[in-house]
Amino acid sequence: MKKSNLIIVLLLLSFPCLLFSQNLVYKPMNPFFGGDTFNYQQLLAEANAQNDFKEDTGFDFGQTTDLENFTESLNRQLLNSLSQDLFQQQFGDQGLGVGTFVFGSLVVDISPTTGGLLINILDTKTGEQTQITIPN
């Protein structure tokens, strides 16, 4: 019995010497989370390769022809002239008057305030509202 106890004690004492361990350390791959900065190009290339979405800006940056430029300028001048005529018919030579005016889906409310003339413009279709203050 003494021999078996001695063998068990010796095995138990030698057992920790046979075991090896190391610290587990987590190192992230992504450079944004503390990883190596040399991984950035590889991660970006992988993300671009997996990206199925295409950017659609909706803008055409191509050159316009002289005819298109002329047509656009003519349209702007005609619309400007039309808006000036409507403004002149509505307000005359006296300029803006106090009151509420309706232009299609736009409701324009003009009221005097201590700071000047306050113009509230409300688009009834979208609910957007703009305030303009014209100082005295």
C-alpha positions as CSV (number, residue, x, y, z in Angstrom):
1,M,0.0,0.0,0.0
2,K,2.8,2.3,0.7
3,K,4.3,1.7,-2.7
4,S,1.0,2.4,-4.4
5,N,0.5,5.6,-2.4
6,L,4.1,6.7,-3.2
7,I,3.4,6.1,-6.9
8,I,0.2,8.0,-6.8
9,V,1.9,10.9,-5.0
10,L,4.8,10.9,-7.5
11,L,2.3,10.9,-10.4
12,L,0.4,13.7,-9.0
13,L,3.5,15.7,-8.4
14,S,4.8,15.1,-11.9
15,F,1.5,15.7,-13.6
16,P,1.7,19.5,-13.6
17,C,5.1,19.3,-15.2
18,L,3.6,17.4,-18.1
19,L,0.9,19.9,-18.9
20,F,1.7,23.0,-21.0
21,S,-0.5,26.0,-21.7
22,Q,-0.5,29.4,-23.2
23,N,-2.5,32.6,-23.1
24,L,-5.2,32.9,-25.6
25,V,-5.0,36.3,-27.3
26,Y,-7.6,37.7,-29.7
27,K,-6.2,40.0,-32.5
28,P,-8.8,41.5,-34.8
29,M,-8.3,41.5,-38.5
30,N,-10.1,44.7,-39.3
31,P,-7.8,47.8,-38.9
32,F,-10.8,49.9,-37.6
33,F,-10.9,47.6,-34.6
34,G,-7.2,47.5,-33.8
35,G,-6.1,45.1,-36.4
36,D,-3.0,45.3,-38.6
37,T,-3.2,48.3,-41.0
38,F,-1.7,46.2,-43.8
39,N,-5.0,44.2,-43.9
40,Y,-7.0,47.3,-45.1
41,Q,-6.5,46.9,-48.8
42,Q,-7.4,43.2,-48.7
43,L,-10.5,43.8,-46.7
44,L,-11.6,46.6,-49.0
45,A,-11.0,44.5,-52.1
46,E,-13.1,41.6,-50.5
47,A,-15.9,44.0,-49.6
48,N,-16.0,45.5,-53.1
49,A,-16.0,42.1,-54.7
50,Q,-19.1,41.1,-52.6
51,N,-20.9,44.4,-53.2
52,D,-23.9,43.9,-55.6
53,F,-25.1,47.5,-55.4
54,K,-24.2,49.9,-58.2
55,E,-24.1,53.6,-57.6
56,D,-26.8,55.5,-59.4
57,T,-26.2,59.2,-59.1
58,G,-29.0,60.2,-61.5
59,F,-26.9,63.1,-62.8
60,D,-25.8,63.3,-66.4
61,F,-22.5,65.2,-66.5
62,G,-22.2,64.9,-70.2
63,Q,-21.8,68.0,-72.4
64,T,-24.9,69.7,-73.6
65,T,-25.1,71.0,-77.1
66,D,-25.5,74.7,-78.0
67,L,-29.1,74.0,-79.1
68,E,-30.0,72.5,-75.7
69,N,-28.4,75.5,-73.9
70,F,-30.3,77.9,-76.0
71,T,-33.6,76.1,-75.4
72,E,-33.0,76.0,-71.7
73,S,-32.2,79.7,-71.6
74,L,-35.3,80.5,-73.6
75,N,-37.5,78.5,-71.3
76,R,-36.0,80.3,-68.3
77,Q,-36.6,83.7,-69.8
78,L,-40.2,82.8,-70.7
79,L,-41.0,81.5,-67.3
80,N,-39.4,84.5,-65.7
81,S,-41.4,86.9,-67.8
82,L,-44.6,84.9,-67.1
83,S,-44.0,85.0,-63.3
84,Q,-43.3,88.8,-63.4
85,D,-46.5,89.3,-65.3
86,L,-48.5,87.3,-62.7
87,F,-46.8,89.1,-59.9
88,Q,-47.6,92.5,-61.5
89,Q,-51.3,91.5,-62.0
90,Q,-51.6,90.2,-58.4
91,F,-49.9,93.0,-56.6
92,G,-49.6,95.9,-59.0
93,D,-47.2,98.7,-58.5
94,Q,-47.6,98.8,-54.8
95,G,-45.6,95.6,-54.2
96,L,-46.5,92.9,-51.6
97,G,-49.7,93.5,-49.7
98,V,-50.8,92.0,-46.4
99,G,-53.1,88.9,-46.8
100,T,-53.3,85.3,-47.8
101,F,-52.8,84.3,-51.4
102,V,-53.2,80.9,-53.0
103,F,-51.1,79.9,-56.1
104,G,-52.1,76.3,-57.0
105,S,-50.9,74.2,-54.1
106,L,-48.9,77.0,-52.5
107,V,-50.5,79.2,-49.8
108,V,-48.7,82.5,-49.2
109,D,-49.5,84.3,-46.0
110,I,-48.0,87.9,-45.7
111,S,-48.2,89.6,-42.4
112,P,-46.4,92.6,-40.8
113,T,-44.3,92.0,-37.7
114,T,-42.1,94.1,-35.5
115,G,-39.0,93.0,-37.4
116,G,-40.5,93.6,-40.8
117,L,-42.7,91.7,-43.3
118,L,-43.1,88.0,-42.6
119,I,-43.9,85.7,-45.5
120,N,-45.1,82.2,-44.8
121,I,-45.2,79.8,-47.8
122,L,-46.9,76.5,-47.3
123,D,-47.0,73.7,-49.9
124,T,-50.3,71.9,-49.3
125,K,-49.2,68.8,-51.3
126,T,-46.1,68.0,-49.3
127,G,-46.6,70.0,-46.1
128,E,-43.3,71.8,-46.5
129,Q,-43.2,75.3,-45.0
130,T,-40.9,78.2,-45.6
131,Q,-40.7,81.5,-43.7
132,I,-39.1,84.6,-45.2
133,T,-38.6,87.8,-43.2
134,I,-38.1,91.1,-45.0
135,P,-36.6,93.6,-42.6
136,N,-38.0,97.2,-42.4
